[in-house]
């Protein structure tokens, strides 16, 4: 195998494939995984492409054209085919993803007067780098006539076009992207650092748009990244059941020798004709092996299956279920300590007899005890509990509110996990099909405690918030353990 650390760039640059061959490859030939939504009858790209090519002097490689064509693909009614599930792109660094999406965004802005797009990155630094590329784009001779103004300023960057279209740029870590009405195109860069909550906040900006493009582009996440949205989207794409989302993933083989230059070329469709091999060699020097696999080769870390049977869980959904009048509630705190999830479990009547309904409610940490009190005031509560760990910071407020509660031990947590597993298997529960709870169930992993005898939720990695699942499992367990309503201190 060729060594990326030892060979000089001149030797590494040789490849069996010529640059011309690589320029003419289709998207299906460069992607490792390509998921296309159902019912496509056409695309708006040919019109936008003509604007890009003839009016703005922008051209793309064939595989990039494939991304653009799929991005603007529509069904018979004219609605973008992936408008429900979104468009996900997992690519290595240095492959030209920013240029590709920028070309499409500029072409659409010119072709459709009054279009509003927002481009978000997680980090301020990444946003600044992207906007520097935008400024260079705006200075091109054939693009300048279409640009009215380039607005500079930390967190307030924007491009305003002569026809009234605008593209705004900002960093999510500063709260950018929320509360902007009438957005037509939302690009979420660094999607590997995008929580479900942040995504939902930004999706609301698309509510009044007939176009409603939402695009998520990133590299495979690090273990510490808050990657729940991107990871769930990928899992859905790879499941084979997705019909309303698009997914493009380019990478080397999972078992690739990371110093094999052929694998570098397989992962990066723009190398060597657009991206010099020395750029990847530089990443090889700078990154450790795991980082290089993810960021330069696009290889995701092994994706273990959920600890739960998700198909069985899905079958237990009942969106129209009545809420129980009697319930146990458990409060669990999110890893960032900003939010709490209150799990509610109570018995309901169904066509199959009595079942326990599970619900999850999210509140800000400072409002958790007030929400518990509200639940107590509105139904019979058989028990209030808090989980071990961060949730115990609520104890002073619970005592001050005169709410009797139970502290759950590690043994209780193990029993709660087992109870949830058995309840799903025996179909003894129902749930409201809440997206946050479904995501937490999908992302649940477990570990063993007490010399391997007890299995519990694994919360050692904070990239995903499984608090909704933890709270509901504990509520289910405690509801089963509580035979009579608990007296509340007044």
FIPA-302220 format. One line per 4 residues: number of its first residue (from 1); their letters; for each residue x, y, z of N, C-alpha, C. Coordinates in steps of 0.05 Angstrom, whole numbers. Layout:
BEGIN
NUM> a> X Y Z X Y Z X Y Z ~ ...
This chain:
BEGIN
1> xxxx> 17 -24 0 0 0 0 18 25 0 ~ 8 46 -13 22 71 -12 19 84 15 ~ 40 97 23 39 110 50 35 140 47 ~ 12 150 59 6 178 57 26 195 73
5> xxxx> 39 183 93 57 198 109 86 198 98 ~ 92 177 82 119 174 73 125 183 45 ~ 106 180 27 111 186 -1 110 216 -6 ~ 127 227 -24 124 255 -31 100 259 -49
9> xxxx> 89 284 -49 65 289 -64 66 281 -93 ~ 89 284 -107 91 278 -135 85 249 -140 ~ 94 232 -123 89 203 -126 60 196 -119 ~ 50 209 -99 23 203 -90 3 211 -112
13> xxxx> 10 232 -126 -9 243 -146 -15 225 -169 ~ 1 204 -174 -5 186 -196 -28 169 -189 ~ -46 164 -209 -70 148 -205 -77 133 -230 ~ -89 109 -227 -98 95 -251 -119 110 -266
17> xxxx> -135 126 -252 -156 141 -265 -146 168 -274 ~ -151 176 -298 -143 203 -307 -162 223 -296 ~ -153 248 -296 -170 270 -287 -195 272 -304 ~ -193 268 -330 -216 270 -348 -237 249 -341
21> xxxx> -227 224 -335 -246 203 -327 -261 211 -302 ~ -247 223 -282 -259 230 -257 -278 253 -260 ~ -273 271 -278 -291 294 -283 -318 285 -293 ~ -319 263 -308 -343 255 -321 -359 233 -307
25> xxxx> -352 229 -281 -367 208 -266 -393 218 -256 ~ -413 201 -257 -440 207 -247 -440 206 -216 ~ -460 218 -204 -463 217 -175 -465 188 -165 ~ -479 171 -179 -482 144 -171 -455 129 -172
29> xxxx> -436 139 -187 -410 126 -189 -390 135 -167 ~ -395 158 -156 -376 168 -135 -387 165 -107 ~ -413 159 -104 -425 157 -78 -425 128 -68 ~ -421 125 -43 -422 99 -31 -451 91 -25
33> xxxx> -467 111 -17 -495 107 -12 -511 130 -24 ~ -530 124 -41 -547 144 -54 -576 136 -50 ~ -591 152 -36 -619 147 -31 -635 168 -45 ~ -653 160 -62 -670 178 -78 -699 175 -70
37> xxxx> -712 198 -64 -741 196 -56 -758 185 -79 ~ -781 175 -72 -799 163 -92 -815 185 -106 ~ -826 177 -129 -845 194 -143 -834 218 -158 ~ -807 218 -164 -795 241 -178 -805 241 -207
41> xxxx> -814 264 -216 -823 267 -244 -806 287 -260 ~ -790 303 -246 -774 323 -259 -757 338 -239 ~ -742 358 -248 -725 374 -231 -725 403 -240 ~ -722 421 -222 -719 449 -228 -690 456 -236
45> xxxx> -672 437 -233 -644 443 -238 -638 451 -267 ~ -649 439 -288 -642 448 -315 -645 478 -319 ~ -667 490 -308 -671 519 -311 -649 534 -295 ~ -644 525 -270 -624 538 -253 -596 534 -265
49> xxxx> -592 510 -276 -566 505 -288 -560 524 -312 ~ -580 529 -328 -576 547 -350 -569 575 -340 ~ -582 584 -318 -575 609 -306 -546 609 -296 ~ -538 587 -283 -511 585 -272 -491 586 -295
53> xxxx> -495 569 -315 -475 566 -337 -474 591 -355 ~ -497 600 -365 -497 620 -386 -496 649 -375 ~ -509 654 -352 -510 681 -342 -489 687 -321 ~ -481 666 -306 -463 671 -283 -435 658 -286
57> xxxx> -432 642 -307 -406 630 -311 -398 609 -291 ~ -418 596 -279 -413 576 -258 -417 548 -271 ~ -398 531 -267 -400 503 -277 -393 484 -255 ~ -404 460 -257 -400 439 -238 -390 414 -252
61> xxxx> -376 397 -237 -370 370 -247 -395 354 -249 ~ -394 332 -263 -418 316 -268 -431 306 -242 ~ -414 296 -223 -426 286 -199 -438 308 -182 ~ -427 332 -184 -439 355 -170 -465 363 -183
65> xxxx> -467 361 -209 -492 365 -223 -513 345 -214 ~ -504 321 -208 -523 301 -198 -535 309 -171 ~ -518 320 -153 -528 330 -128 -548 353 -132 ~ -542 371 -150 -560 394 -156 -586 384 -167
69> xxxx> -585 365 -186 -609 355 -198 -627 341 -178 ~ -615 326 -160 -631 312 -140 -641 332 -119 ~ -625 352 -113 -633 372 -93 -659 387 -102 ~ -662 391 -128 -685 406 -138 -705 388 -152
73> xxxx> -703 362 -147 -722 343 -159 -750 346 -147 ~ -770 344 -163 -798 348 -154 -816 325 -163 ~ -839 323 -150 -859 304 -158 -879 317 -177 ~ -899 302 -184 -918 311 -205 -932 337 -197
77> xxxx> -937 340 -171 -951 365 -161 -932 389 -159 ~ -907 385 -166 -887 407 -165 -873 410 -139 ~ -881 395 -119 -869 397 -92 -842 382 -92 ~ -822 394 -80 -795 381 -79 -798 354 -66
81> xxxx> -786 334 -78 -791 306 -70 -782 299 -42 ~ -762 313 -32 -752 307 -5 -760 329 15 ~ -781 343 9 -789 365 27 -796 356 55 ~ -805 331 58 -812 321 85 -787 312 100
85> xxxx> -771 294 88 -749 283 102 -723 299 101 ~ -721 316 81 -697 333 78 -676 320 60 ~ -654 335 56 -632 326 38 -607 325 55 ~ -596 301 58 -572 297 74 -548 291 57
89> xxxx> -525 303 64 -501 299 48 -478 294 68 ~ -466 270 67 -443 264 84 -419 261 65 ~ -400 280 67 -377 281 50 -352 286 67 ~ -328 277 57 -303 284 70 -297 314 67
93> xxxx> -277 323 81 -267 350 77 -254 352 50 ~ -251 377 40 -236 383 16 -248 370 -9 ~ -274 366 -10 -286 353 -33 -302 372 -50 ~ -307 396 -41 -322 416 -56 -351 418 -50
97> xxxx> -359 410 -26 -387 412 -19 -397 441 -16 ~ -380 458 -5 -388 486 -3 -392 499 -30 ~ -374 494 -48 -376 505 -75 -401 495 -89 ~ -407 469 -86 -430 457 -99 -456 471 -90
101> xxxx> -460 472 -64 -484 484 -53 -486 514 -58 ~ -462 527 -57 -462 555 -62 -470 561 -91 ~ -461 545 -110 -469 548 -138 -499 546 -141 ~ -511 525 -128 -540 521 -130 -555 545 -117
105> xxxx> -545 553 -93 -558 575 -79 -558 601 -95 ~ -535 608 -107 -532 632 -123 -550 630 -148 ~ -549 607 -161 -566 603 -185 -595 606 -179 ~ -604 595 -156 -633 598 -149 -639 627 -141
109> xxxx> -621 640 -128 -626 668 -119 -630 686 -144 ~ -614 681 -165 -617 697 -189 -641 689 -205 ~ -647 663 -206 -669 653 -223 -696 659 -210 ~ -698 660 -183 -723 664 -170 -722 689 -153
113> xxxx> -731 712 -163 -730 737 -148 -744 735 -121 ~ -732 748 -101 -744 748 -75 -739 724 -58 ~ -723 705 -68 -716 681 -52 -701 688 -27 ~ -707 675 -5 -693 679 20 -680 653 28
117> xxxx> -653 653 30 -639 630 39 -623 636 64 ~ -619 617 82 -601 620 105 -582 597 105 ~ -557 604 111 -535 585 111 -523 585 139 ~ -526 564 154 -517 563 181 -494 543 184
121> xxxx> -474 550 200 -454 532 209 -455 530 240 ~ -444 510 251 -445 508 280 -426 529 293 ~ -401 529 282 -380 546 294 -378 573 279 ~ -371 593 294 -367 620 282 -344 618 262
125> xxxx> -323 603 269 -300 601 251 -307 589 224 ~ -324 568 225 -332 556 200 -349 575 183 ~ -367 589 197 -384 608 183 -366 630 169 ~ -346 639 183 -328 660 172 -313 649 148
129> xxxx> -304 624 149 -290 612 126 -309 609 102 ~ -334 601 107 -353 598 86 -359 625 73 ~ -361 645 90 -369 672 79 -345 684 63 ~ -321 677 70 -298 686 55 -300 675 26
133> xxxx> -308 650 24 -312 638 -2 -335 651 -17 ~ -356 659 -2 -378 673 -14 -369 700 -26 ~ -353 714 -11 -343 740 -20 -327 738 -46 ~ -311 717 -47 -295 712 -71 -314 706 -95
137> xxxx> -335 691 -89 -356 684 -109 -368 710 -120 ~ -375 728 -102 -389 753 -110 -371 771 -127 ~ -345 768 -125 -326 785 -140 -321 775 -169 ~ -332 752 -175 -329 742 -203 -342 761 -223
141> xxxx> -329 765 -245 -339 784 -265 -368 780 -274 ~ -375 754 -278 -402 749 -288 -423 747 -266 ~ -414 747 -241 -433 746 -218 -438 774 -207 ~ -417 791 -207 -420 818 -196 -445 833 -204
145> xxxx> -453 832 -230 -477 848 -238 -503 839 -224 ~ -504 815 -213 -528 806 -200 -528 812 -170 ~ -505 821 -159 -503 826 -130 -506 855 -124 ~ -526 861 -107 -530 889 -99 -511 898 -77
149> xxxx> -508 880 -57 -492 888 -34 -483 863 -19 ~ -459 864 -9 -448 843 9 -446 856 36 ~ -460 845 56 -461 857 83 -441 842 100 ~ -423 856 112 -403 844 130 -410 850 159
153> xxxx> -399 834 176 -404 839 205 -407 812 219 ~ -396 810 243 -397 785 258 -425 777 264 ~ -434 755 251 -461 745 256 -482 757 239 ~ -475 777 223 -495 791 206 -488 790 177
157> xxxx> -473 771 168 -464 769 141 -488 763 122 ~ -487 774 99 -509 769 80 -501 778 52 ~ -514 766 32 -511 774 4 -539 783 -5 ~ -542 808 -14 -567 817 -25 -564 820 -55
161> xxxx> -584 809 -69 -583 809 -98 -600 831 -109 ~ -595 839 -134 -609 861 -147 -639 855 -149 ~ -646 830 -152 -675 822 -156 -690 818 -130 ~ -677 825 -107 -691 823 -81 -685 797 -66
165> xxxx> -671 778 -78 -664 754 -64 -642 760 -43 ~ -642 743 -23 -622 746 -2 -612 719 8 ~ -587 718 15 -576 694 29 -562 705 54 ~ -571 695 77 -560 704 103 -542 682 114
169> xxxx> -521 690 128 -501 671 138 -497 676 168 ~ -495 655 184 -490 658 212 -484 632 226 ~ -476 633 251 -468 610 267 -490 602 287 ~ -496 576 287 -517 566 306 -509 570 335
173> xxxx> -483 569 341 -474 571 369 -481 599 380 ~ -487 618 362 -496 644 371 -526 648 368 ~ -540 626 362 -569 627 360 -579 635 333 ~ -561 637 313 -570 646 286 -588 624 274
177> xxxx> -607 633 258 -625 614 243 -652 611 255 ~ -657 621 279 -683 617 292 -699 643 288 ~ -725 639 284 -743 662 284 -742 679 259 ~ -730 669 237 -729 684 212 -752 673 195
181> xxxx> -773 689 190 -796 679 175 -791 678 145 ~ -806 660 131 -806 660 102 -782 650 89 ~ -767 632 102 -742 621 90 -750 600 69 ~ -737 602 45 -742 583 24 -721 561 22
185> xxxx> -697 567 31 -675 548 29 -658 549 54 ~ -656 527 68 -641 526 93 -618 506 89 ~ -593 516 91 -570 499 89 -557 498 117 ~ -556 474 128 -544 469 154 -517 456 150
189> xxxx> -496 472 149 -469 462 147 -461 451 175 ~ -440 435 175 -431 421 200 -455 407 213 ~ -471 393 196 -495 380 206 -489 358 226 ~ -463 349 228 -456 329 248 -456 341 276
193> xxxx> -460 368 278 -462 381 304 -489 396 304 ~ -511 381 302 -537 393 300 -557 377 317 ~ -566 388 338 -585 373 355 -613 373 344 ~ -629 355 353 -657 353 344 -671 379 350
197> xxxx> -665 390 374 -679 415 382 -672 438 364 ~ -646 441 358 -637 463 341 -649 460 313 ~ -651 436 303 -662 431 277 -692 439 276 ~ -706 432 297 -735 438 298 -739 468 299
201> xxxx> -722 482 314 -724 511 316 -721 524 288 ~ -702 514 273 -697 525 246 -717 517 226 ~ -727 492 228 -747 483 208 -772 500 209 ~ -778 512 232 -802 530 234 -800 553 215
205> xxxx> -775 561 207 -772 584 189 -782 578 161 ~ -786 552 155 -794 544 128 -824 541 125 ~ -839 546 147 -868 540 147 -884 554 125 ~ -876 578 118 -892 593 98 -881 592 70
209> xxxx> -860 575 66 -848 574 40 -860 551 23 ~ -865 556 -2 -874 535 -20 -851 517 -29 ~ -827 527 -27 -803 511 -35 -795 493 -12 ~ -788 505 11 -782 489 35 -758 471 33
213> xxxx> -736 480 20 -712 463 19 -697 463 45 ~ -693 440 57 -676 439 80 -654 418 75 ~ -629 427 77 -606 412 68 -587 410 92 ~ -577 385 96 -558 380 119 -533 368 108
217> xxxx> -511 382 111 -486 373 99 -464 373 121 ~ -449 351 122 -428 349 142 -410 325 138 ~ -392 322 156 -374 299 156 -383 280 178 ~ -374 255 178 -381 236 200 -374 248 227
221> xxxx> -392 246 246 -388 259 272 -367 245 290 ~ -355 262 307 -338 251 328 -356 241 350 ~ -345 223 368 -362 213 390 -373 235 408 ~ -359 258 410 -368 279 427 -387 299 414
225> xxxx> -392 296 388 -410 314 373 -439 308 381 ~ -455 329 382 -484 326 386 -496 320 359 ~ -495 295 351 -501 287 324 -527 273 320 ~ -545 275 339 -569 258 338 -585 262 313
229> xxxx> -588 287 303 -605 291 279 -592 278 255 ~ -566 283 250 -552 273 227 -550 243 228 ~ -545 232 252 -543 203 255 -569 189 250 ~ -591 200 260 -617 188 255 -624 189 226
233> xxxx> -618 212 213 -624 215 185 -609 194 169 ~ -584 190 175 -568 170 161 -579 142 166 ~ -586 136 191 -597 110 197 -622 104 181 ~ -639 124 179 -664 121 163 -657 117 134
237> xxxx> -637 131 123 -630 128 95 -619 100 90 ~ -602 90 108 -590 64 104 -610 41 109 ~ -632 47 122 -651 25 129 -664 13 104 ~ -666 29 83 -678 19 58 -708 25 57
241> xxxx> -719 37 77 -748 43 78 -754 72 72 ~ -734 89 69 -739 118 66 -750 124 38 ~ -771 139 36 -783 146 10 -786 176 7 ~ -782 192 29 -787 221 27 -762 237 35
245> xxxx> -739 224 34 -714 239 39 -694 232 18 ~ -673 248 15 -651 243 -3 -625 241 14 ~ -607 223 7 -583 220 22 -560 214 3 ~ -538 229 6 -514 225 -10 -491 220 9
249> xxxx> -477 198 6 -454 193 24 -431 183 7 ~ -409 197 9 -384 189 -5 -363 183 16 ~ -350 160 13 -329 152 32 -312 130 21 ~ -290 125 34 -274 102 29 -288 77 41
253> xxxx> -276 54 37 -288 30 48 -285 30 79 ~ -303 17 93 -302 17 122 -275 5 132 ~ -265 -15 118 -241 -29 127 -216 -19 112 ~ -218 6 101 -196 16 84 -170 20 100
257> xxxx> -148 15 86 -122 23 96 -120 53 93 ~ -118 67 114 -120 97 112 -97 110 98 ~ -76 94 92 -53 105 77 -54 95 48 ~ -75 83 40 -79 74 13 -90 97 -4
261> xxxx> -73 107 -22 -81 131 -38 -106 125 -55 ~ -109 100 -65 -133 93 -80 -158 98 -64 ~ -156 93 -38 -179 98 -20 -184 127 -16 ~ -162 143 -16 -165 172 -15 -181 182 -40
265> xxxx> -174 171 -63 -188 179 -88 -217 169 -88 ~ -221 146 -76 -248 135 -75 -266 153 -58 ~ -255 163 -36 -271 179 -18 -276 207 -29 ~ -256 218 -43 -257 246 -52 -259 248 -82
269> xxxx> -284 254 -91 -289 255 -120 -275 278 -134 ~ -265 298 -118 -252 321 -130 -222 319 -131 ~ -212 296 -122 -183 292 -122 -175 274 -145 ~ -154 280 -159 -134 302 -156 -139 326 -173
273> xxxx> -160 326 -190 -164 347 -210 -173 373 -198 ~ -188 373 -175 -196 398 -162 -181 402 -136 ~ -180 380 -120 -166 381 -94 -139 367 -97 ~ -117 381 -94 -91 368 -96 -87 346 -75
277> xxxx> -74 325 -83 -69 303 -64 -54 313 -39 ~ -37 334 -43 -22 345 -21 -41 356 1 ~ -65 364 -6 -84 374 14 -93 351 32 ~ -97 328 20 -105 305 37 -80 295 53
281> xxxx> -57 297 41 -33 289 56 -29 307 80 ~ -36 333 77 -34 352 99 -53 344 122 ~ -77 335 114 -96 326 135 -85 301 149 ~ -72 283 133 -61 259 145 -40 265 166
285> xxxx> -25 286 162 -5 295 181 -18 307 206 ~ -39 322 201 -51 338 223 -70 322 241 ~ -84 303 229 -104 288 244 -94 262 254 ~ -106 252 277 -100 225 285 -114 206 267
289> xxxx> -109 180 270 -121 160 252 -151 161 251 ~ -164 163 275 -193 163 276 -204 188 262 ~ -191 211 268 -200 235 256 -197 235 226 ~ -175 223 216 -170 222 187 -191 204 174
293> xxxx> -198 182 187 -219 164 175 -245 179 172 ~ -252 195 192 -278 209 191 -277 232 172 ~ -257 250 175 -257 276 162 -245 276 134 ~ -226 259 129 -213 258 103 -224 235 85
297> xxxx> -233 214 98 -242 191 83 -273 187 85 ~ -286 203 102 -315 202 104 -326 176 116 ~ -310 162 131 -319 136 143 -332 141 170 ~ -356 132 173 -370 135 199 -360 114 218
301> xxxx> -359 121 244 -353 102 265 -375 80 264 ~ -368 56 273 -387 34 273 -413 43 286 ~ -435 37 273 -461 46 282 -476 22 294 ~ -474 20 320 -487 -2 333 -517 2 332
305> xxxx> -532 -20 331 -561 -19 331 -571 -9 358 ~ -595 2 357 -608 10 382 -611 -14 401 ~ -611 -9 426 -615 -30 446 -643 -41 445 ~ -661 -26 433 -689 -34 432 -697 -44 404
309> xxxx> -718 -59 403 -730 -68 377 -747 -45 367 ~ -736 -30 348 -749 -5 339 -774 -11 323 ~ -774 -33 308 -798 -41 293 -821 -47 312 ~ -815 -61 334 -836 -67 353 -845 -42 367
313> xxxx> -826 -24 374 -833 1 386 -851 18 368 ~ -845 19 343 -861 34 324 -890 23 323 ~ -893 -3 324 -920 -15 323 -937 -8 347 ~ -924 2 369 -939 8 393 -947 37 395
317> xxxx> -943 52 373 -951 80 372 -981 83 371 ~ -991 103 386 -1020 109 385 -1023 139 390 ~ -1023 154 368 -1023 183 370 -1049 194 382 ~ -1071 179 379 -1097 188 389 -1104 178 416
321> xxxx> -1085 166 431 -1091 155 457 -1099 178 477 ~ -1118 172 494 -1125 190 516 -1103 190 537 ~ -1098 213 549 -1078 214 571 -1089 201 596 ~ -1073 187 611 -1083 174 635 -1089 193 658
325> xxxx> -1109 186 674 -1116 203 696 -1099 198 721 ~ -1086 175 721 -1068 167 743 -1041 159 731 ~ -1019 169 742 -994 164 730 -971 166 750 ~ -948 155 742 -923 159 756 -906 178 738
329> xxxx> -891 196 751 -875 214 735 -846 212 745 ~ -827 213 726 -799 213 732 -785 236 717 ~ -768 250 731 -753 272 719 -725 264 715 ~ -715 268 690 -688 264 683 -676 289 670
333> xxxx> -651 295 675 -639 320 665 -621 313 641 ~ -622 331 621 -605 327 597 -576 331 604 ~ -558 320 587 -529 322 593 -519 351 596 ~ -531 370 581 -522 398 583 -534 412 607
337> xxxx> -552 399 622 -564 409 647 -582 433 642 ~ -589 438 617 -606 461 610 -636 453 609 ~ -641 428 604 -668 419 600 -673 393 617 ~ -698 389 624 -706 365 637 -728 351 620
341> xxxx> -728 325 622 -749 310 609 -765 296 631 ~ -791 300 630 -809 287 649 -823 264 636 ~ -817 240 645 -831 216 635 -856 211 651 ~ -878 205 636 -904 200 648 -913 172 640
345> xxxx> -921 156 659 -932 129 653 -957 125 668 ~ -978 117 654 -1004 112 667 -1021 94 650 ~ -1040 81 663 -1056 60 650 -1079 73 634 ~ -1083 62 610 -1106 71 593 -1120 46 582
349> xxxx> -1144 50 573 -1159 28 560 -1155 29 530 ~ -1149 6 518 -1146 5 489 -1164 -18 479 ~ -1165 -21 453 -1180 -44 441 -1169 -71 449 ~ -1144 -71 457 -1131 -96 466 -1131 -99 496
353> xxxx> -1146 -82 510 -1146 -83 539 -1130 -61 551 ~ -1124 -63 577 -1109 -42 590 -1080 -43 582 ~ -1069 -19 577 -1041 -16 570 -1030 8 585 ~ -1004 11 587 -992 34 600 -982 53 578
357> xxxx> -992 78 579 -984 98 560 -959 112 570 ~ -940 116 552 -916 131 559 -915 157 544 ~ -908 179 558 -906 205 546 -881 219 556 ~ -869 236 541 -846 251 549 -851 281 545
361> xxxx> -845 297 565 -848 326 564 -822 340 569 ~ -814 358 552 -789 373 556 -795 400 568 ~ -779 408 588 -781 434 600 -753 444 606 ~ -751 471 609 -725 481 618 -720 472 646
365> xxxx> -695 468 653 -688 458 679 -700 474 702 ~ -700 501 698 -710 518 720 -741 516 723 ~ -754 505 702 -783 503 704 -793 474 710 ~ -774 456 715 -781 428 718 -799 423 742
369> xxxx> -792 435 765 -808 430 789 -836 442 786 ~ -838 466 774 -865 478 769 -882 460 751 ~ -869 447 731 -884 429 714 -893 404 729 ~ -876 394 747 -884 372 764 -908 379 781
373> xxxx> -907 402 792 -930 411 808 -956 413 792 ~ -953 423 767 -976 425 750 -988 398 744 ~ -971 378 740 -980 350 735 -995 340 760 ~ -984 345 783 -996 337 808 -1024 349 811
377> xxxx> -1026 374 803 -1052 388 806 -1073 378 787 ~ -1065 365 765 -1085 358 745 -1091 328 742 ~ -1077 312 757 -1083 283 756 -1073 270 782 ~ -1081 245 786 -1072 230 809 -1044 220 803
381> xxxx> -1025 228 819 -997 220 815 -990 199 836 ~ -983 175 826 -977 153 845 -949 156 856 ~ -932 169 841 -904 173 851 -890 193 834 ~ -873 209 848 -854 227 834 -826 217 840
385> xxxx> -810 215 819 -782 205 823 -763 222 807 ~ -738 222 816 -717 235 800 -695 214 795 ~ -682 215 772 -661 196 766 -635 203 780 ~ -617 184 780 -591 189 792 -575 208 775
389> xxxx> -556 222 786 -540 240 771 -549 269 772 ~ -549 282 749 -554 311 747 -581 319 758 ~ -601 302 755 -629 309 764 -630 314 793 ~ -611 305 809 -612 309 838 -608 338 845
393> xxxx> -599 354 826 -596 383 832 -624 396 836 ~ -645 381 829 -673 391 833 -683 387 861 ~ -669 372 877 -679 365 903 -686 389 921 ~ -669 409 923 -676 432 940 -703 445 931
397> xxxx> -707 447 905 -732 459 896 -756 441 901 ~ -752 415 899 -774 396 905 -781 398 935 ~ -761 399 952 -766 402 981 -780 428 987 ~ -771 450 974 -784 476 979 -813 476 970
401> xxxx> -819 461 948 -846 459 938 -863 439 953 ~ -851 426 973 -865 406 990 -875 383 973 ~ -859 374 953 -866 351 937 -850 327 946 ~ -864 306 954 -851 282 962 -841 268 937
405> xxxx> -816 258 938 -804 245 915 -786 222 924 ~ -779 206 904 -761 183 909 -736 187 892 ~ -713 182 903 -688 182 888 -684 154 877 ~ -680 152 851 -675 126 838 -646 119 840
409> xxxx> -640 94 847 -613 84 850 -604 72 823 ~ -579 64 822 -569 51 798 -583 24 793 ~ -591 11 815 -606 -14 813 -634 -8 801 ~ -646 14 809 -672 22 798 -669 27 768
413> xxxx> -647 40 760 -643 46 731 -640 21 715 ~ -627 1 726 -624 -25 712 -651 -38 710 ~ -667 -37 731 -694 -49 731 -712 -35 711 ~ -709 -9 708 -725 7 690 -719 -1 661
417> xxxx> -693 -5 655 -686 -13 628 -698 -40 621 ~ -695 -59 640 -706 -86 635 -737 -85 633 ~ -749 -69 649 -779 -66 647 -788 -56 620 ~ -774 -37 610 -780 -26 583 -777 -48 562
421> xxxx> -755 -62 563 -751 -83 543 -773 -104 544 ~ -781 -113 567 -802 -133 569 -829 -122 561 ~ -834 -97 567 -860 -85 560 -863 -83 530 ~ -841 -76 516 -842 -75 487 -846 -103 476
425> xxxx> -832 -122 486 -834 -149 476 -862 -160 480 ~ -874 -155 503 -901 -165 510 -924 -147 501 ~ -917 -124 488 -937 -105 478 -955 -95 500 ~ -943 -88 523 -958 -79 546 -960 -48 547
429> xxxx> -947 -35 528 -947 -6 529 -957 6 503 ~ -963 32 504 -968 48 481 -953 75 484 ~ -949 89 462 -936 115 464 -948 133 443 ~ -943 159 444 -955 179 427 -940 184 401
433> xxxx> -920 168 395 -904 172 371 -890 199 371 ~ -880 208 394 -866 233 396 -838 231 384 ~ -831 250 367 -806 249 352 -782 248 370 ~ -782 264 391 -759 265 409 -755 238 424
437> xxxx> -778 226 432 -776 200 446 -768 179 426 ~ -778 179 402 -770 160 382 -740 161 376 ~ -730 186 374 -701 190 369 -684 179 392 ~ -693 184 417 -678 174 440 -678 144 441
441> xxxx> -701 132 434 -702 102 433 -683 92 412 ~ -682 105 389 -664 96 367 -635 98 374 ~ -628 118 390 -600 123 397 -591 110 423 ~ -608 95 435 -602 83 461 -581 61 458
445> xxxx> -560 63 474 -540 42 477 -539 34 507 ~ -529 11 513 -528 2 541 -500 -7 549 ~ -497 -9 575 -472 -20 586 -479 -37 610 ~ -461 -53 619 -466 -70 642 -452 -59 667
449> xxxx> -466 -63 689 -455 -55 715 -456 -80 733 ~ -445 -78 757 -445 -99 777 -434 -125 765 ~ -410 -123 755 -396 -146 744 -411 -159 721 ~ -424 -143 705 -438 -153 682 -466 -164 687
453> xxxx> -476 -162 711 -502 -174 717 -525 -156 710 ~ -522 -130 710 -544 -111 705 -537 -93 681 ~ -558 -89 664 -554 -72 640 -569 -46 645 ~ -556 -24 638 -567 3 641 -562 19 617
457> xxxx> -576 42 615 -572 61 593 -543 71 595 ~ -529 71 572 -502 81 571 -502 111 566 ~ -494 126 586 -495 155 584 -467 168 586 ~ -447 152 580 -419 161 582 -412 180 559
461> xxxx> -425 177 536 -421 194 513 -444 214 512 ~ -437 239 509 -458 260 510 -465 271 483 ~ -460 256 461 -466 265 435 -496 264 429 ~ -511 247 445 -539 244 440 -554 245 467
465> xxxx> -576 259 467 -592 261 492 -613 239 491 ~ -609 219 508 -629 197 510 -647 201 534 ~ -647 225 545 -664 230 569 -693 223 566 ~ -706 229 543 -734 221 540 -739 191 545
469> xxxx> -721 174 534 -723 145 537 -718 137 566 ~ -698 149 578 -692 143 606 -716 150 624 ~ -727 174 620 -749 183 637 -773 165 634 ~ -779 158 610 -803 141 605 -799 113 615
473> xxxx> -776 102 612 -770 75 622 -772 74 653 ~ -761 95 665 -763 96 695 -792 101 704 ~ -807 117 690 -835 122 697 -851 96 695 ~ -846 81 673 -859 55 670 -853 36 693
477> xxxx> -828 35 700 -819 17 722 -832 26 749 ~ -831 52 755 -842 61 780 -873 59 781 ~ -886 62 758 -915 59 758 -923 31 765 ~ -907 12 755 -913 -16 762 -907 -22 791
481> xxxx> -888 -8 803 -881 -13 831 -899 1 851 ~ -916 20 842 -932 36 859 -961 25 860 ~ -969 15 881 -995 3 883 -1017 22 890 ~ -1011 45 902 -1031 64 911 -1021 92 907
485> xxxx> -1040 111 904 -1031 139 901 -1014 148 925 ~ -994 164 919 -975 173 939 -986 199 952 ~ -986 201 978 -994 225 991 -975 248 986 ~ -985 271 978 -968 294 973 -967 312 997
489> xx> -944 323 1002 -941 341 1025 -953 368 1016 ~ -969 380 1033 -982 405 1027 -968 428 1042
